[in-house]
Structures are given as structure tokens and as C-alpha cells.
Amino acid sequence: MSVQLMGGRVSRSVAWRLAAGVLPSVLAVALVVGLFYYGKKGRGAPELILVLATALTMVSVVVAWVNARYFADRLARIARASESASGARSPSDELDRIERAVGSLGSALTAAEAERVRTNAEAAARLHDQATMLAGVVTDAIAQLDGVRLPLQILLESPFGELNENQEELLRDARAASDAIDVGLRRLAQVADVDRDALPVQRELVQVNDVVRSVLPLARAAAERRGARTEAVLEPGLPRVVGDRTRLAEALSLFLTDAAEITGPNAPLVVTTARDGTRAVIRVSPSRAHSTEVDGAAPPLILASRLITAQGGGVDIGGSEILLRVGTT
């Protein structure tokens, strides 16, 4: 329990001590008024008034002494604790030591906050520099990779001379590997663009259910290869959200195809949509983060999460599902 006193909240015991110190003085004022009345010529103060005045004076002295000892002991303990925390001794009184301790704590807090801001700014600058450098390296690597993919394609489609079956298979494997490297590099470039705020994002009204329906065939095909079925429960009448339709479809297809890779006959791919205030929520299960087949987040999920957050959405991976909160109206 607490009470309001002089603009702050103090504990009940402290408030009672303060009230106990003031109450005898208030009663003494009333007795003084009475003595003033009876002290006039021709009037005699009743003996009871004098006895009460004497008693209240003694009570006031005792209460004031007890309260003074109480607050003095508390201040001394706080001052000793302040000295222990700061490691400095001073001949000044307790209030000065407490004031210095509070001042030093305030200065330390201000310095810590400034250091935190500086550290965050340096980390953001380092992340931006790394993302910029990474984007440049990836762009160069993609350009050089294109120089490899084109000859491979020409050799496969119009070979110069006779190629045996093994040579053709080696060329096909080399082209498939180069195509996979190209996809991975382009995804890495998108992640770098998001981290350095260079990814172009459109702002348009999007119907989430339409986006989900557009990527469901790809998810069904991926789940069928694992012998699993796909279940979709789309809540009608979802609010349209502000986002990038293309980026949202790309992110959702990455989540769905990744989840389809860990489905099975007993673990169907489930996609649901629901309303969350002015946002639309998409749930995808199962979640690779809790799969026994793969440890850690897969690279496609990292890109998918970046694409959602770049639109002002959010991604929560927990339990056995992925929860996507998409855009605002």
C-alpha cells in the first residue's frame, strides 16, 4: 500500500511516521488557542488543559526524537551503501554523499547511453559498408559467372564436334551448378541490398489471399514430390495491406517451398491466413527451424525474412510454424 505525499509516492510506514510527527503539533495549536482564550483577565485555564498541553509537548518531543533517529539511521545506511558502491570516502554529511553518488550514477548512465548510441551507430555503419562491399563483389561474380554459363549453353546446344555421353553429362552438370551459383549469388545480392537500404520496394494495396493463391501451385508441386498433401485455409474478407506484391510473392514462395522440403505423408504442408487488426497474418507449417533434418536457418529463409521486413512486416519462427505479419492498411 502507498499514499501520495508532496507530489511523490511514499510507503505507508514513512507516511505514518511523518503524520505522527505532525499530529501532536496540530493538537498543540488547538490547545494554544484554548489557552489564549482562558488566559484573558478574569478567566482561569482548567487544569485539564494544562495537563494535556504538557502531555502533548512530551509526546511531540518523543515522536520527533524517534522519527529523527529513524530517518538519520536510514540516511546513514543509504550513505554507507553509496560509499561502498562508489569506493570513495568523504567527511561531508550523508546527504552530500548520497547526492554525489546519485550524480555519479547519473553521469555513468549518461555515458553508458552515449556509448550505446555510438556503438549502435558504428555497428550500423559497419553493416552498411559490409553490405555495400558484398553487393559489389556479388555483382562482379555474377558478371563473371555469366561469362561461364554462356559457353556452356553454346556447347550443349550446338557442340563443336562430336561429344560422347559422358562429356554431355559433364557439361549439363556444370551448367546446372553454374545456374545454382547464379541463383545463390542473386539472393545474396538482395540480402545485401536490404541491409544497405538499397532494395527498391513498391508501395501498393495488396490482397494477401490472392498472393497466397498465386504461389500455392509451386508449393503443391514441391510437397507432392515428398508424397505430402497441401492444406490451405484462407480467411475471407482480409483487409488489403500496403506492400510490394512481387516481393511478397517471392518471400512467400521461398517459405512455402522450403517448408515443402521437410513435409511427408504424415506432415502435410499447411498454409492459413487470418486477420490481426489492420494486418494480415500468414501461418506456414512445418518450420525448418525445428526440423530434425537441417540445423539452423536455410539461406532462402534469410532472404525471405529480409523481404518481409523490408516491407514493414514481421517474421516469427517458433514452435512448428512460421508466422508472417504483413503490412498495414
C-alpha positions as CSV (number, residue, x, y, z in Angstrom):
1,M,0.0,0.0,0.0
2,S,1.2,3.5,-0.7
3,V,0.0,7.1,-0.2
4,Q,0.5,10.3,-2.1
5,L,2.7,12.8,-0.3
6,M,4.1,16.1,-1.6
7,G,3.9,15.1,-5.2
8,G,5.5,11.6,-4.7
9,R,4.6,8.2,-3.6
10,V,6.0,7.0,-0.2
11,S,5.5,3.9,1.7
12,R,2.8,3.7,4.3
13,S,5.2,3.4,7.3
14,V,7.1,6.5,6.2
15,A,3.8,8.4,5.7
16,W,2.6,7.3,9.2
17,R,5.8,8.4,10.8
18,L,5.5,11.8,9.2
19,A,1.9,12.1,10.2
20,A,2.7,11.0,13.7
21,G,5.3,13.8,14.0
22,V,2.8,16.4,12.7
23,L,-0.3,15.3,14.6
24,P,0.8,16.4,18.1
25,S,1.7,19.8,16.8
26,V,-1.7,20.2,15.2
27,L,-3.4,19.3,18.5
28,A,-1.0,21.7,20.3
29,V,-2.2,24.5,18.1
30,A,-5.7,23.8,19.3
31,L,-4.6,23.8,22.9
32,V,-2.7,27.1,22.4
33,V,-6.0,28.6,21.1
34,G,-7.7,27.3,24.2
35,L,-5.0,28.7,26.5
36,F,-5.3,32.1,24.7
37,Y,-9.0,32.1,25.5
38,Y,-8.6,31.1,29.1
39,G,-5.6,33.3,29.6
40,K,-7.6,36.6,29.5
41,K,-8.2,38.5,32.7
42,G,-10.9,37.0,34.8
43,R,-10.7,33.6,33.3
44,G,-8.8,30.6,34.6
45,A,-7.4,27.8,32.5
46,P,-8.8,24.4,33.5
47,E,-6.3,22.1,35.0
48,L,-7.1,19.5,32.3
49,I,-6.0,21.9,29.5
50,L,-2.6,22.4,31.2
51,V,-2.2,18.6,31.7
52,L,-3.0,17.9,28.1
53,A,-0.6,20.7,26.9
54,T,2.2,19.2,29.0
55,A,1.5,15.7,27.7
56,L,1.3,16.8,24.1
57,T,4.6,18.6,24.5
58,M,6.3,15.5,25.8
59,V,4.7,13.3,23.2
60,S,5.8,15.7,20.4
61,V,9.4,15.6,21.8
62,V,9.4,11.8,21.9
63,V,7.8,11.3,18.4
64,A,10.2,13.9,16.9
65,W,13.2,12.2,18.5
66,V,12.1,8.7,17.3
67,N,11.4,10.0,13.8
68,A,14.7,11.9,13.7
69,R,16.6,8.7,14.8
70,Y,14.7,6.6,12.2
71,F,15.4,9.0,9.3
72,A,19.0,9.6,10.5
73,D,19.7,5.8,10.5
74,R,18.1,5.3,7.1
75,L,20.1,8.1,5.6
76,A,23.3,6.8,7.2
77,R,22.7,3.3,5.7
78,I,22.0,4.8,2.3
79,A,25.1,6.9,2.6
80,R,27.2,3.9,3.5
81,A,25.8,1.9,0.6
82,S,26.6,4.8,-1.7
83,E,30.2,5.0,-0.4
84,S,30.6,1.2,-0.9
85,A,29.3,1.5,-4.5
86,S,31.5,4.4,-5.4
87,G,34.5,3.4,-3.3
88,A,35.1,7.0,-2.2
89,R,35.1,8.3,1.4
90,S,34.1,11.8,2.3
91,P,33.9,13.7,5.6
92,S,30.8,15.5,4.4
93,D,27.3,14.6,5.7
94,E,25.2,11.8,4.5
95,L,23.0,13.9,2.1
96,D,26.1,15.2,0.4
97,R,27.4,11.7,-0.1
98,I,24.1,10.5,-1.4
99,E,23.8,13.5,-3.8
100,R,27.3,12.8,-5.1
101,A,26.5,9.1,-5.5
102,V,23.3,9.9,-7.4
103,G,25.2,12.4,-9.5
104,S,27.9,9.9,-10.4
105,L,25.3,7.2,-11.2
106,G,23.5,9.7,-13.5
107,S,26.8,10.6,-15.2
108,A,27.6,6.9,-15.6
109,L,24.1,6.3,-17.1
110,T,24.5,9.2,-19.5
111,A,28.0,8.0,-20.5
112,A,26.6,4.4,-21.0
113,E,23.8,5.7,-23.1
114,A,26.1,7.7,-25.2
115,E,28.4,4.7,-25.6
116,R,25.4,2.6,-26.6
117,V,24.4,5.1,-29.2
118,R,27.9,5.4,-30.5
119,T,28.3,1.6,-30.7
120,N,25.0,1.2,-32.5
121,A,26.0,3.8,-35.0
122,E,29.3,2.2,-35.6
123,A,27.7,-1.2,-36.0
124,A,25.2,0.2,-38.5
125,A,27.9,1.9,-40.4
126,R,30.0,-1.3,-40.5
127,L,26.9,-3.3,-41.6
128,H,26.3,-0.8,-44.4
129,D,29.9,-0.8,-45.5
130,Q,30.0,-4.6,-45.5
131,A,26.7,-4.8,-47.4
132,T,27.9,-2.3,-50.0
133,M,31.2,-4.2,-50.4
134,L,29.3,-7.5,-50.6
135,A,26.9,-6.2,-53.2
136,G,29.8,-5.0,-55.4
137,V,31.6,-8.4,-55.1
138,V,28.4,-10.3,-55.9
139,T,27.7,-8.1,-58.9
140,D,31.2,-8.8,-60.3
141,A,30.9,-12.5,-59.6
142,I,27.5,-12.7,-61.4
143,A,29.0,-10.9,-64.4
144,Q,32.0,-13.4,-64.5
145,L,29.6,-16.3,-64.0
146,D,27.6,-15.2,-67.0
147,G,30.8,-15.5,-69.0
148,V,31.0,-19.1,-68.0
149,R,27.3,-20.0,-68.4
150,L,27.1,-18.7,-72.0
151,P,29.9,-21.0,-73.4
152,L,28.4,-24.0,-71.6
153,Q,25.0,-23.3,-73.1
154,I,26.5,-22.9,-76.6
155,L,28.4,-26.2,-76.2
156,L,25.3,-28.1,-75.2
157,E,23.0,-26.6,-77.8
158,S,25.4,-26.6,-80.8
159,P,28.6,-28.6,-79.9
160,F,31.7,-28.1,-82.0
161,G,32.5,-31.6,-82.9
162,E,31.2,-34.9,-81.5
163,L,30.6,-35.2,-77.7
164,N,30.2,-38.5,-76.1
165,E,27.5,-39.2,-73.5
166,N,29.9,-38.6,-70.5
167,Q,31.1,-35.3,-71.9
168,E,27.5,-34.1,-72.4
169,E,26.6,-35.1,-68.9
170,L,29.6,-33.2,-67.5
171,L,28.5,-30.1,-69.4
172,R,25.0,-30.4,-68.1
173,D,26.2,-30.8,-64.5
174,A,28.5,-27.8,-65.0
175,R,25.6,-25.7,-66.3
176,A,23.3,-26.8,-63.5
177,A,26.0,-25.9,-60.9
178,S,26.5,-22.5,-62.5
179,D,22.8,-21.9,-62.6
180,A,22.6,-22.8,-58.9
181,I,25.5,-20.5,-58.1
182,D,23.8,-17.7,-60.1
183,V,20.6,-18.1,-58.0
184,G,22.5,-18.1,-54.8
185,L,24.5,-15.0,-55.7
186,R,21.4,-13.1,-56.8
187,R,19.7,-13.9,-53.4
188,L,22.8,-12.8,-51.6
189,A,22.8,-9.6,-53.5
190,Q,19.2,-9.0,-52.5
191,V,20.1,-9.5,-48.8
192,A,22.9,-7.0,-49.1
193,D,20.6,-4.5,-50.8
194,V,18.1,-4.8,-47.9
195,D,20.9,-4.3,-45.3
196,R,22.1,-1.2,-47.0
197,D,18.6,0.1,-47.7
198,A,19.1,-0.1,-51.5
199,L,16.3,-2.6,-52.3
200,P,13.5,-0.9,-54.3
201,V,10.2,-1.7,-52.7
202,Q,6.8,-0.7,-54.2
203,R,4.0,0.6,-52.0
204,E,0.7,-0.7,-53.2
205,L,-2.5,-2.2,-51.8
206,V,-2.2,-6.0,-51.9
207,Q,-4.8,-8.7,-51.3
208,V,-2.9,-11.3,-49.3
209,N,-5.1,-14.2,-50.3
210,D,-4.5,-13.5,-54.0
211,V,-0.8,-13.6,-53.4
212,V,-1.1,-16.9,-51.5
213,R,-3.2,-18.5,-54.3
214,S,-0.6,-17.4,-56.8
215,V,2.2,-19.4,-55.1
216,L,0.2,-22.4,-54.0
217,P,0.7,-24.4,-57.2
218,L,4.5,-24.2,-56.7
219,A,4.2,-25.3,-53.1
220,R,1.8,-28.2,-54.0
221,A,4.3,-29.5,-56.6
222,A,7.1,-29.4,-54.1
223,A,5.0,-31.1,-51.5
224,E,3.9,-33.8,-53.9
225,R,7.5,-34.7,-54.7
226,R,7.7,-35.6,-51.0
227,G,4.5,-37.6,-51.0
228,A,2.7,-35.0,-48.9
229,R,-0.5,-33.1,-49.4
230,T,-1.1,-29.4,-49.1
231,E,-3.8,-27.8,-47.0
232,A,-4.8,-24.1,-47.4
233,V,-7.3,-22.3,-45.2
234,L,-7.7,-18.7,-46.3
235,E,-9.9,-16.4,-44.2
236,P,-12.3,-14.4,-46.5
237,G,-12.5,-10.7,-46.3
238,L,-9.0,-10.0,-45.2
239,P,-8.0,-6.3,-45.2
240,R,-5.8,-5.2,-48.1
241,V,-2.3,-4.3,-46.9
242,V,0.3,-1.9,-48.1
243,G,3.3,-3.8,-49.6
244,D,5.1,-5.0,-52.6
245,R,3.2,-7.7,-54.4
246,T,6.2,-9.1,-56.2
247,R,8.5,-9.1,-53.2
248,L,5.7,-10.6,-51.0
249,A,5.1,-13.4,-53.6
250,E,8.8,-14.1,-53.8
251,A,9.2,-14.3,-50.0
252,L,6.1,-16.5,-49.6
253,S,7.2,-18.9,-52.3
254,L,10.6,-19.3,-50.6
255,F,8.9,-20.0,-47.3
256,L,6.4,-22.5,-48.8
257,T,9.0,-24.4,-51.0
258,D,11.4,-24.6,-48.1
259,A,8.6,-25.9,-45.8
260,A,7.6,-28.4,-48.6
261,E,11.1,-29.9,-48.5
262,I,10.5,-31.2,-44.9
263,T,7.0,-32.4,-45.4
264,G,6.0,-36.0,-45.6
265,P,2.9,-38.3,-45.7
266,N,2.3,-37.7,-42.0
267,A,3.3,-34.0,-42.1
268,P,1.3,-32.0,-44.6
269,L,2.1,-28.5,-45.8
270,V,-0.4,-26.2,-44.1
271,V,-1.0,-22.6,-45.1
272,T,-3.5,-20.4,-43.3
273,T,-4.3,-16.7,-43.4
274,A,-6.1,-14.6,-40.7
275,R,-6.8,-11.1,-39.7
276,D,-4.7,-9.4,-37.0
277,G,-6.1,-5.9,-36.5
278,T,-5.0,-3.9,-39.6
279,R,-2.5,-6.6,-40.6
280,A,-2.8,-9.9,-42.3
281,V,-1.2,-13.0,-40.8
282,I,0.1,-15.9,-42.8
283,R,1.0,-19.2,-41.0
284,V,3.1,-21.8,-42.7
285,S,4.0,-25.1,-41.2
286,P,6.1,-27.2,-40.8
287,S,9.0,-24.9,-39.9
288,R,12.6,-25.8,-40.9
289,A,13.9,-24.2,-37.8
290,H,12.5,-27.1,-35.8
291,S,13.2,-29.8,-38.3
292,T,15.5,-32.7,-37.4
293,E,16.8,-32.8,-40.9
294,V,18.5,-29.4,-41.1
295,D,20.1,-27.4,-38.3
296,G,19.8,-23.6,-38.4
297,A,18.0,-21.3,-40.8
298,A,18.4,-22.1,-44.5
299,P,19.7,-19.3,-46.8
300,P,16.3,-19.0,-48.6
301,L,14.6,-18.3,-45.3
302,I,17.1,-15.5,-44.5
303,L,16.2,-13.8,-47.8
304,A,12.5,-14.4,-47.3
305,S,12.6,-12.8,-43.9
306,R,14.5,-9.8,-45.2
307,L,12.0,-9.3,-48.0
308,I,9.1,-9.3,-45.4
309,T,10.8,-6.9,-43.0
310,A,11.8,-4.6,-45.9
311,Q,8.0,-4.0,-46.4
312,G,7.4,-3.2,-42.8
313,G,6.2,-6.7,-41.9
314,G,7.5,-9.2,-39.3
315,V,8.5,-12.8,-39.2
316,D,8.3,-15.1,-36.1
317,I,9.6,-18.6,-36.3
318,G,8.5,-20.6,-33.3
319,G,7.0,-23.9,-32.3
320,S,6.4,-25.8,-35.6
321,E,5.3,-22.9,-37.8
322,I,6.4,-19.7,-39.4
323,L,4.2,-16.6,-38.6
324,L,4.3,-13.8,-41.1
325,R,2.7,-10.4,-40.3
326,V,2.3,-8.5,-43.5
327,G,2.0,-4.7,-44.0
328,T,-0.5,-2.2,-42.7
329,T,-3.6,-0.7,-44.3
